Amino acid sequence: MADPIPLIDLQAQRRRLGEPLNQAIQAAVEGGQWILGPQVAQFEEDIAAWAGVRHAIACANGTDALLLVLRAWGVGPGDAVFVPAFTFAATAEVVALAGAAPVFVDVLADTFNMDPASLEAAIALVKREEKLKAKVVMPVDLFGQPADYRALAPIAAREGLKLFCDTAQGFGGLLDGKRAGAIGDAAATSFFPAKPLGCYGDGGACFTNDDGLRDLLLSLRMHGQGSDRYEHIHVGMNSRLDTIQAAILIEKLKIFSEEITLRNKVAKRYNDAFSGSNRIVTPRVIVGATSTWAQYTLQVENRAKFQADLKEAGVPSAVYYPIPLSRQKAYAHYPSAPVPVSERLAGKVVSLPMHPYLDEPVQDRVIAAALKSVGA
């Protein structure tokens, strides 16, 4: 019987990193500064330079990274933040936690990212109802690809809105030569283990070129600290990155560029293999963009059968996401533009194994099982 195929193979990456990773962890343990130790500052410097942005502020997780920026901007009751309906719950969750209202926007069928025309409709809805003040546009770089900021940024600028990029899945991708993380007024990412750049626990970071925002974020992540740890000048949070996680991320960042290249090689093999099938819709990357391929997501008509067939062949799959946020119990009462594409995608999307170390014979097993299921 063939070996099981992992959806994401983190152990292959760990073996690749080898002894330097073990030594980095050991040094963090022996250093004894468990939270915000020197490795955190080093990682912040390294990742900011890699992304081409002035400041990186590490924190406890990707959800906190989103919330910290919203808090720093004073987003709260009566404010509207425009978010895609087709994404993970954290994007809307942080808006509600800040006391503001998420306003749902549809996505594009071929890229899964925020639809500029739907954003216009959502903004018009808020203006028409006159119950909320439009404050922030928060696109998501879903499945690894930067949203189409060429179209979204001018809308935000015209309306006087902040552009806040949720790049939890897309950090490190490129749009017109600019890294996701360095786009917008601010950006935030997650270092959850399954992310393209992940640690061995929870972690996150905010990114900005704004010196004042950086200083405020440093305070907010540390209980609103002032010049002394027992001086509190803001109502803050406890959201600090563990030193061990920073040490791990320093080592992973060293190979991240190469891993993005490898992920794109895997995605191209998938695209080439499925291009002849009229029963499988492959994801599209916009011109001028590079995806980190956090997931490789197809659209199929009979998803239940497709997943059952893959499981029988020993191939794992996953569904991101089966219910649009605008239909989730926790968020259904918030305003929403019409989101027919999000609702349709929720019933068709399915993700295949994707990671930098997916070798060709194993990938061929995945491809063969997928094509057999749909009848090629």
DRENDO-1510 file (C-alpha; in Angstrom, 1 decimal, always signed):
<recs>
REC; n; res; u; v; w
REC; 1; MET; +0.0; +0.0; +0.0 .
REC; 2; ALA; +1.3; +3.5; -0.9 .
REC; 3; ASP; +2.4; +5.8; +1.9 .
REC; 4; PRO; -0.3; +8.3; +3.0 .
REC; 5; ILE; +0.0; +11.8; +1.4 .
REC; 6; PRO; +0.0; +14.8; +3.8 .
REC; 7; LEU; -2.0; +17.8; +2.8 .
REC; 8; ILE; +0.9; +20.0; +4.1 .
REC; 9; ASP; +4.2; +18.3; +4.9 .
REC; 10; LEU; +5.8; +20.3; +7.7 .
REC; 11; GLN; +8.1; +17.5; +8.6 .
REC; 12; ALA; +9.8; +17.6; +5.2 .
REC; 13; GLN; +10.6; +21.2; +5.8 .
REC; 14; ARG; +11.9; +20.5; +9.3 .
REC; 15; ARG; +14.3; +17.9; +7.8 .
REC; 16; ARG; +15.4; +20.4; +5.2 .
REC; 17; LEU; +16.2; +23.0; +7.9 .
REC; 18; GLY; +18.2; +20.4; +9.9 .
REC; 19; GLU; +20.7; +21.2; +12.6 .
REC; 20; PRO; +20.7; +25.0; +12.3 .
REC; 21; LEU; +17.0; +25.0; +13.4 .
REC; 22; ASN; +17.8; +22.7; +16.4 .
REC; 23; GLN; +20.6; +25.0; +17.4 .
REC; 24; ALA; +18.4; +28.1; +17.0 .
REC; 25; ILE; +15.8; +26.6; +19.3 .
REC; 26; GLN; +18.5; +25.5; +21.8 .
REC; 27; ALA; +20.0; +29.0; +21.9 .
REC; 28; ALA; +16.6; +30.5; +22.6 .
REC; 29; VAL; +16.0; +28.0; +25.4 .
REC; 30; GLU; +19.4; +28.6; +27.0 .
REC; 31; GLY; +19.0; +32.4; +26.6 .
REC; 32; GLY; +16.0; +32.2; +29.0 .
REC; 33; GLN; +14.2; +35.3; +27.6 .
REC; 34; TRP; +11.0; +33.5; +26.7 .
REC; 35; ILE; +8.9; +36.4; +25.5 .
REC; 36; LEU; +10.2; +39.3; +23.3 .
REC; 37; GLY; +13.8; +38.1; +23.6 .
REC; 38; PRO; +16.5; +39.3; +21.3 .
REC; 39; GLN; +15.5; +36.9; +18.6 .
REC; 40; VAL; +12.1; +38.7; +18.3 .
REC; 41; ALA; +13.8; +42.0; +17.5 .
REC; 42; GLN; +16.1; +40.2; +15.1 .
REC; 43; PHE; +13.2; +38.6; +13.3 .
REC; 44; GLU; +11.3; +41.9; +13.0 .
REC; 45; GLU; +14.3; +43.5; +11.4 .
REC; 46; ASP; +14.9; +40.5; +9.1 .
REC; 47; ILE; +11.3; +40.2; +7.9 .
REC; 48; ALA; +10.8; +43.9; +7.4 .
REC; 49; ALA; +13.9; +44.0; +5.2 .
REC; 50; TRP; +12.8; +40.9; +3.3 .
REC; 51; ALA; +9.4; +42.4; +2.6 .
REC; 52; GLY; +10.6; +45.8; +1.8 .
REC; 53; VAL; +8.7; +47.6; +4.5 .
REC; 54; ARG; +10.0; +49.9; +7.2 .
REC; 55; HIS; +8.5; +48.3; +10.2 .
REC; 56; ALA; +7.4; +44.8; +11.3 .
REC; 57; ILE; +5.8; +44.4; +14.7 .
REC; 58; ALA; +5.6; +40.8; +15.9 .
REC; 59; CYS; +2.7; +39.6; +18.0 .
REC; 60; ALA; +1.0; +36.5; +19.4 .
REC; 61; ASN; -1.0; +35.5; +16.4 .
REC; 62; GLY; -2.5; +36.6; +13.1 .
REC; 63; THR; -5.9; +37.5; +14.6 .
REC; 64; ASP; -4.2; +39.8; +17.1 .
REC; 65; ALA; -2.2; +41.4; +14.3 .
REC; 66; LEU; -5.4; +42.4; +12.5 .
REC; 67; LEU; -7.1; +43.6; +15.7 .
REC; 68; LEU; -4.0; +45.6; +16.8 .
REC; 69; VAL; -4.0; +47.7; +13.7 .
REC; 70; LEU; -7.8; +48.4; +13.9 .
REC; 71; ARG; -7.4; +49.4; +17.5 .
REC; 72; ALA; -4.4; +51.7; +16.6 .
REC; 73; TRP; -6.5; +53.4; +14.0 .
REC; 74; GLY; -9.4; +54.0; +16.5 .
REC; 75; VAL; -11.8; +51.8; +14.5 .
REC; 76; GLY; -14.9; +51.2; +16.7 .
REC; 77; PRO; -18.6; +51.6; +17.1 .
REC; 78; GLY; -20.4; +53.2; +14.2 .
REC; 79; ASP; -17.5; +52.4; +11.8 .
REC; 80; ALA; -17.8; +50.1; +8.7 .
REC; 81; VAL; -14.9; +47.9; +7.6 .
REC; 82; PHE; -15.3; +46.3; +4.2 .
REC; 83; VAL; -14.2; +42.6; +4.2 .
REC; 84; PRO; -14.7; +39.7; +1.7 .
REC; 85; ALA; -17.5; +37.3; +2.4 .
REC; 86; PHE; -15.4; +34.3; +1.2 .
REC; 87; THR; -12.5; +34.0; +3.7 .
REC; 88; PHE; -11.7; +32.7; +7.2 .
REC; 89; ALA; -13.8; +34.1; +10.1 .
REC; 90; ALA; -10.9; +36.0; +11.7 .
REC; 91; THR; -11.2; +38.8; +9.1 .
REC; 92; ALA; -14.7; +39.7; +10.2 .
REC; 93; GLU; -14.1; +38.6; +13.8 .
REC; 94; VAL; -11.6; +41.3; +14.5 .
REC; 95; VAL; -13.9; +44.0; +13.2 .
REC; 96; ALA; -16.7; +43.0; +15.5 .
REC; 97; LEU; -14.2; +42.7; +18.4 .
REC; 98; ALA; -13.2; +46.3; +17.8 .
REC; 99; GLY; -16.8; +47.2; +18.1 .
REC; 100; ALA; -17.2; +48.1; +14.4 .
REC; 101; ALA; -19.4; +46.5; +11.7 .
REC; 102; PRO; -17.9; +44.2; +9.1 .
REC; 103; VAL; -19.6; +44.9; +5.7 .
REC; 104; PHE; -19.4; +42.0; +3.4 .
REC; 105; VAL; -18.1; +42.2; -0.2 .
REC; 106; ASP; -18.2; +39.5; -2.9 .
REC; 107; VAL; -15.2; +38.0; -4.5 .
REC; 108; LEU; -14.1; +37.2; -8.0 .
REC; 109; ALA; -14.8; +33.7; -9.3 .
REC; 110; ASP; -11.4; +33.0; -10.8 .
REC; 111; THR; -9.0; +34.5; -8.1 .
REC; 112; PHE; -11.2; +34.2; -5.0 .
REC; 113; ASN; -10.2; +37.8; -4.0 .
REC; 114; MET; -12.3; +40.9; -3.3 .
REC; 115; ASP; -14.3; +42.1; -6.3 .
REC; 116; PRO; -13.8; +45.9; -6.9 .
REC; 117; ALA; -17.3; +46.2; -8.3 .
REC; 118; SER; -18.8; +44.6; -5.3 .
REC; 119; LEU; -16.8; +46.9; -3.0 .
REC; 120; GLU; -18.3; +49.9; -4.8 .
REC; 121; ALA; -21.7; +48.4; -4.2 .
REC; 122; ALA; -21.0; +47.8; -0.5 .
REC; 123; ILE; -19.8; +51.4; -0.1 .
REC; 124; ALA; -22.9; +52.7; -1.8 .
REC; 125; LEU; -25.0; +50.6; +0.6 .
REC; 126; VAL; -23.4; +52.1; +3.6 .
REC; 127; LYS; -23.8; +55.6; +2.3 .
REC; 128; ARG; -27.4; +55.0; +1.4 .
REC; 129; GLU; -28.4; +53.6; +4.8 .
REC; 130; GLU; -26.5; +56.3; +6.7 .
REC; 131; LYS; -26.1; +54.1; +9.8 .
REC; 132; LEU; -22.3; +53.6; +9.6 .
REC; 133; LYS; -19.2; +55.6; +8.7 .
REC; 134; ALA; -17.0; +53.9; +6.1 .
REC; 135; LYS; -13.5; +53.6; +7.6 .
REC; 136; VAL; -11.4; +50.8; +6.2 .
REC; 137; VAL; -11.1; +48.5; +3.2 .
REC; 138; MET; -9.6; +45.1; +4.3 .
REC; 139; PRO; -9.0; +42.8; +1.4 .
REC; 140; VAL; -7.6; +39.3; +1.9 .
REC; 141; ASP; -4.8; +37.8; -0.1 .
REC; 142; LEU; -6.7; +34.5; -0.2 .
REC; 143; PHE; -4.9; +31.2; -0.9 .
REC; 144; GLY; -1.6; +33.0; -1.4 .
REC; 145; GLN; -2.4; +35.5; -4.2 .
REC; 146; PRO; -2.3; +39.3; -3.6 .
REC; 147; ALA; -5.7; +40.9; -4.1 .
REC; 148; ASP; -6.0; +43.2; -7.1 .
REC; 149; TYR; -4.8; +46.3; -5.4 .
REC; 150; ARG; -4.4; +48.1; -8.7 .
REC; 151; ALA; -8.2; +48.3; -8.7 .
REC; 152; LEU; -9.0; +48.3; -5.0 .
REC; 153; ALA; -6.5; +51.0; -3.8 .
REC; 154; PRO; -7.9; +53.8; -6.0 .
REC; 155; ILE; -11.4; +53.1; -4.6 .
REC; 156; ALA; -10.1; +53.3; -1.1 .
REC; 157; ALA; -8.2; +56.5; -1.8 .
REC; 158; ARG; -11.2; +58.1; -3.5 .
REC; 159; GLU; -13.4; +57.4; -0.5 .
REC; 160; GLY; -10.8; +58.5; +2.0 .
REC; 161; LEU; -10.6; +54.9; +3.5 .
REC; 162; LYS; -7.6; +53.2; +5.0 .
REC; 163; LEU; -6.4; +50.2; +3.0 .
REC; 164; PHE; -5.5; +47.3; +5.4 .
REC; 165; CYS; -4.2; +44.1; +3.8 .
REC; 166; ASP; -5.0; +40.8; +5.5 .
REC; 167; THR; -2.1; +38.8; +4.1 .
REC; 168; ALA; -2.3; +35.9; +6.5 .
REC; 169; GLN; -2.2; +33.5; +3.5 .
REC; 170; GLY; -0.5; +35.7; +1.0 .
REC; 171; PHE; +2.5; +37.2; +2.8 .
REC; 172; GLY; +5.5; +37.1; +0.5 .
REC; 173; GLY; +3.5; +37.1; -2.7 .
REC; 174; LEU; +4.2; +39.8; -5.2 .
REC; 175; LEU; +2.2; +42.3; -7.2 .
REC; 176; ASP; +4.1; +44.4; -9.7 .
REC; 177; GLY; +7.3; +43.6; -7.9 .
REC; 178; LYS; +6.0; +44.7; -4.5 .
REC; 179; ARG; +5.7; +42.2; -1.6 .
REC; 180; ALA; +2.4; +41.4; +0.1 .
REC; 181; GLY; +3.1; +42.9; +3.5 .
REC; 182; ALA; +4.4; +46.1; +2.0 .
REC; 183; ILE; +1.1; +47.0; +0.3 .
REC; 184; GLY; -1.5; +49.4; +1.7 .
REC; 185; ASP; -1.5; +51.7; +4.8 .
REC; 186; ALA; -0.8; +48.6; +6.9 .
REC; 187; ALA; -0.8; +44.8; +6.5 .
REC; 188; ALA; -1.0; +41.9; +8.9 .
REC; 189; THR; +0.0; +38.2; +8.6 .
REC; 190; SER; -0.2; +35.0; +10.5 .
REC; 191; PHE; +2.6; +32.5; +11.3 .
REC; 192; PHE; +0.2; +29.7; +12.1 .
REC; 193; PRO; +2.1; +26.4; +11.3 .
REC; 194; ALA; +0.2; +25.7; +8.1 .
REC; 195; LYS; +0.9; +29.1; +6.6 .
REC; 196; PRO; +3.6; +29.4; +3.9 .
REC; 197; LEU; +5.8; +31.1; +6.5 .
REC; 198; GLY; +4.8; +29.4; +9.7 .
REC; 199; CYS; +6.2; +28.8; +13.2 .
REC; 200; TYR; +5.7; +25.8; +15.5 .
REC; 201; GLY; +2.8; +27.4; +17.4 .
REC; 202; ASP; +1.0; +30.7; +17.1 .
REC; 203; GLY; +2.5; +33.9; +15.9 .
REC; 204; GLY; +1.7; +37.0; +13.8 .
REC; 205; ALA; +3.0; +40.4; +12.6 .
REC; 206; CYS; +1.8; +43.8; +11.6 .
REC; 207; PHE; +3.6; +45.8; +8.8 .
REC; 208; THR; +3.7; +49.5; +8.1 .
REC; 209; ASN; +5.8; +52.3; +6.8 .
REC; 210; ASP; +4.2; +54.7; +9.3 .
REC; 211; ASP; +6.6; +55.5; +12.2 .
REC; 212; GLY; +3.7; +56.7; +14.4 .
REC; 213; LEU; +1.7; +53.6; +13.8 .
REC; 214; ARG; +4.7; +51.4; +14.6 .
REC; 215; ASP; +5.2; +53.1; +18.0 .
REC; 216; LEU; +1.5; +52.7; +18.8 .
REC; 217; LEU; +1.5; +49.1; +17.9 .
REC; 218; LEU; +4.5; +48.4; +20.1 .
REC; 219; SER; +2.6; +49.9; +23.0 .
REC; 220; LEU; -0.7; +48.2; +22.3 .
REC; 221; ARG; +0.8; +44.7; +22.1 .
REC; 222; MET; +2.4; +45.2; +25.6 .
REC; 223; HIS; -0.7; +46.3; +27.6 .
REC; 224; GLY; -0.5; +49.9; +26.3 .
REC; 225; GLN; +2.9; +50.3; +27.9 .
REC; 226; GLY; +4.6; +53.8; +28.0 .
REC; 227; SER; +8.2; +54.5; +28.8 .
REC; 228; ASP; +8.1; +52.1; +31.7 .
REC; 229; ARG; +6.6; +48.6; +31.9 .
REC; 230; TYR; +4.3; +49.8; +34.7 .
REC; 231; GLU; +3.3; +53.0; +32.9 .
REC; 232; HIS; +0.2; +52.4; +30.7 .
REC; 233; ILE; -0.7; +55.2; +28.3 .
REC; 234; HIS; -3.3; +53.1; +26.2 .
REC; 235; VAL; -5.7; +50.3; +26.9 .
REC; 236; GLY; -3.7; +47.6; +25.3 .
REC; 237; MET; -3.5; +43.9; +24.8 .
REC; 238; ASN; -1.2; +41.0; +25.8 .
REC; 239; SER; +0.0; +40.0; +22.4 .
REC; 240; ARG; +3.7; +39.2; +22.3 .
REC; 241; LEU; +5.7; +36.7; +20.2 .
REC; 242; ASP; +7.5; +33.9; +22.0 .
REC; 243; THR; +11.2; +34.0; +21.6 .
REC; 244; ILE; +11.4; +30.4; +20.5 .
REC; 245; GLN; +8.9; +31.0; +17.7 .
REC; 246; ALA; +11.0; +34.0; +16.6 .
REC; 247; ALA; +14.1; +31.8; +16.5 .
REC; 248; ILE; +12.3; +29.3; +14.3 .
REC; 249; LEU; +11.0; +32.0; +12.0 .
REC; 250; ILE; +14.5; +33.4; +11.5 .
REC; 251; GLU; +15.6; +30.1; +10.2 .
REC; 252; LYS; +12.5; +29.6; +8.0 .
REC; 253; LEU; +12.8; +33.0; +6.5 .
REC; 254; LYS; +16.2; +32.1; +5.1 .
REC; 255; ILE; +14.6; +29.6; +2.8 .
REC; 256; PHE; +11.3; +31.3; +2.2 .
REC; 257; SER; +12.1; +32.7; -1.2 .
REC; 258; GLU; +13.2; +29.3; -2.4 .
REC; 259; GLU; +10.1; +27.7; -1.0 .
REC; 260; ILE; +7.9; +30.2; -2.8 .
REC; 261; THR; +9.6; +29.2; -6.1 .
REC; 262; LEU; +9.0; +25.5; -5.3 .
REC; 263; ARG; +5.4; +26.1; -4.5 .
REC; 264; ASN; +4.9; +27.8; -7.9 .
REC; 265; LYS; +6.5; +24.8; -9.6 .
REC; 266; VAL; +4.0; +22.5; -7.9 .
REC; 267; ALA; +1.1; +24.8; -8.8 .
REC; 268; LYS; +2.2; +24.9; -12.5 .
REC; 269; ARG; +2.3; +21.1; -12.7 .
REC; 270; TYR; -1.2; +21.0; -11.3 .
REC; 271; ASN; -2.4; +23.7; -13.7 .
REC; 272; ASP; -0.8; +22.0; -16.7 .
REC; 273; ALA; -2.3; +18.6; -15.7 .
REC; 274; PHE; -5.8; +19.9; -15.3 .
REC; 275; SER; -5.8; +22.3; -18.2 .
REC; 276; GLY; -7.4; +19.8; -20.5 .
REC; 277; SER; -10.3; +18.9; -18.3 .
REC; 278; ASN; -13.6; +20.8; -18.7 .
REC; 279; ARG; -14.8; +19.4; -15.3 .
REC; 280; ILE; -12.1; +21.1; -13.2 .
REC; 281; VAL; -11.7; +24.9; -12.9 .
REC; 282; THR; -8.1; +25.8; -11.9 .
REC; 283; PRO; -7.2; +29.0; -10.0 .
REC; 284; ARG; -6.0; +32.0; -11.9 .
REC; 285; VAL; -3.2; +34.3; -10.9 .
REC; 286; ILE; -3.5; +37.8; -12.2 .
REC; 287; VAL; -0.9; +39.3; -14.5 .
REC; 288; GLY; +2.0; +40.8; -12.6 .
REC; 289; ALA; +1.4; +38.7; -9.5 .
REC; 290; THR; +3.1; +35.8; -7.8 .
REC; 291; SER; +1.2; +33.6; -5.4 .
REC; 292; THR; +2.7; +31.9; -2.4 .
REC; 293; TRP; +0.1; +29.1; -2.9 .
REC; 294; ALA; -1.0; +28.7; +0.7 .
REC; 295; GLN; -3.6; +26.4; -0.8 .
REC; 296; TYR; -4.1; +25.0; -4.3 .
REC; 297; THR; -7.9; +25.3; -4.8 .
REC; 298; LEU; -10.0; +23.8; -7.6 .
REC; 299; GLN; -13.7; +24.2; -8.4 .
REC; 300; VAL; -15.7; +21.0; -9.1 .
REC; 301; GLU; -19.4; +20.3; -9.5 .
REC; 302; ASN; -19.8; +17.3; -7.3 .
REC; 303; ARG; -17.5; +18.0; -4.4 .
REC; 304; ALA; -18.7; +15.2; -2.1 .
REC; 305; LYS; -18.0; +12.6; -4.7 .
REC; 306; PHE; -14.7; +14.2; -5.7 .
REC; 307; GLN; -13.5; +14.1; -2.1 .
REC; 308; ALA; -14.8; +10.6; -1.5 .
REC; 309; ASP; -12.9; +9.4; -4.6 .
REC; 310; LEU; -9.7; +11.1; -3.5 .
REC; 311; LYS; -10.0; +9.6; +0.0 .
REC; 312; GLU; -10.4; +6.1; -1.4 .
REC; 313; ALA; -7.2; +6.7; -3.4 .
REC; 314; GLY; -5.4; +7.8; -0.3 .
REC; 315; VAL; -5.3; +11.5; -1.3 .
REC; 316; PRO; -6.3; +14.1; +1.3 .
REC; 317; SER; -8.3; +17.2; +0.5 .
REC; 318; ALA; -9.9; +20.1; +2.3 .
REC; 319; VAL; -12.6; +22.7; +1.9 .
REC; 320; TYR; -11.8; +26.4; +2.5 .
REC; 321; TYR; -14.6; +27.6; +3.0 .
REC; 322; PRO; -17.9; +25.9; +3.1 .
REC; 323; ILE; -20.0; +28.8; +4.4 .
REC; 324; PRO; -19.7; +32.4; +3.4 .
REC; 325; LEU; -19.2; +34.8; +6.3 .
REC; 326; SER; -22.3; +36.6; +5.4 .
REC; 327; ARG; -24.3; +33.4; +6.1 .
REC; 328; GLN; -22.5; +32.5; +9.3 .
REC; 329; LYS; -24.7; +32.7; +12.5 .
REC; 330; ALA; -22.3; +35.0; +14.2 .
REC; 331; TYR; -22.2; +37.5; +11.3 .
REC; 332; ALA; -25.4; +37.2; +9.3 .
REC; 333; HIS; -26.9; +40.4; +10.9 .
REC; 334; TYR; -24.2; +42.6; +9.5 .
REC; 335; PRO; -24.6; +44.5; +6.3 .
REC; 336; SER; -23.6; +42.8; +3.0 .
REC; 337; ALA; -23.6; +43.6; -0.7 .
REC; 338; PRO; -25.0; +40.7; -2.8 .
REC; 339; VAL; -22.4; +37.9; -2.7 .
REC; 340; PRO; -23.6; +35.3; -5.3 .
REC; 341; VAL; -20.1; +34.3; -6.2 .
REC; 342; SER; -19.1; +33.6; -2.6 .
REC; 343; GLU; -22.2; +31.5; -2.2 .
REC; 344; ARG; -21.5; +29.5; -5.3 .
REC; 345; LEU; -17.8; +29.0; -4.5 .
REC; 346; ALA; -18.6; +27.7; -1.1 .
REC; 347; GLY; -20.3; +24.7; -2.7 .
REC; 348; LYS; -17.5; +24.0; -5.3 .
REC; 349; VAL; -14.1; +24.7; -3.9 .
REC; 350; VAL; -11.7; +21.9; -2.8 .
REC; 351; SER; -8.0; +22.1; -2.0 .
REC; 352; LEU; -5.4; +19.5; -2.9 .
REC; 353; PRO; -2.0; +18.8; -1.2 .
REC; 354; MET; +0.3; +21.8; -1.6 .
REC; 355; HIS; +3.7; +22.4; -0.1 .
REC; 356; PRO; +7.2; +23.1; -1.4 .
REC; 357; TYR; +8.4; +19.5; -1.0 .
REC; 358; LEU; +5.6; +17.7; -2.9 .
REC; 359; ASP; +7.7; +15.5; -5.2 .
REC; 360; GLU; +6.5; +14.7; -8.7 .
REC; 361; PRO; +5.6; +11.0; -8.2 .
REC; 362; VAL; +3.4; +11.8; -5.2 .
REC; 363; GLN; +1.9; +14.8; -7.1 .
REC; 364; ASP; +1.2; +12.5; -10.0 .
REC; 365; ARG; -0.8; +10.3; -7.7 .
REC; 366; VAL; -2.9; +13.3; -6.7 .
REC; 367; ILE; -3.4; +14.4; -10.3 .
REC; 368; ALA; -4.4; +10.9; -11.4 .
REC; 369; ALA; -7.0; +10.5; -8.6 .
REC; 370; ALA; -8.5; +13.9; -9.4 .
REC; 371; LEU; -8.8; +13.3; -13.1 .
REC; 372; LYS; -10.2; +9.8; -12.6 .
REC; 373; SER; -12.9; +11.2; -10.3 .
REC; 374; VAL; -14.1; +13.7; -12.8 .
REC; 375; GLY; -13.7; +11.4; -15.8 .
REC; 376; ALA; -10.9; +13.5; -17.2 .
</recs>
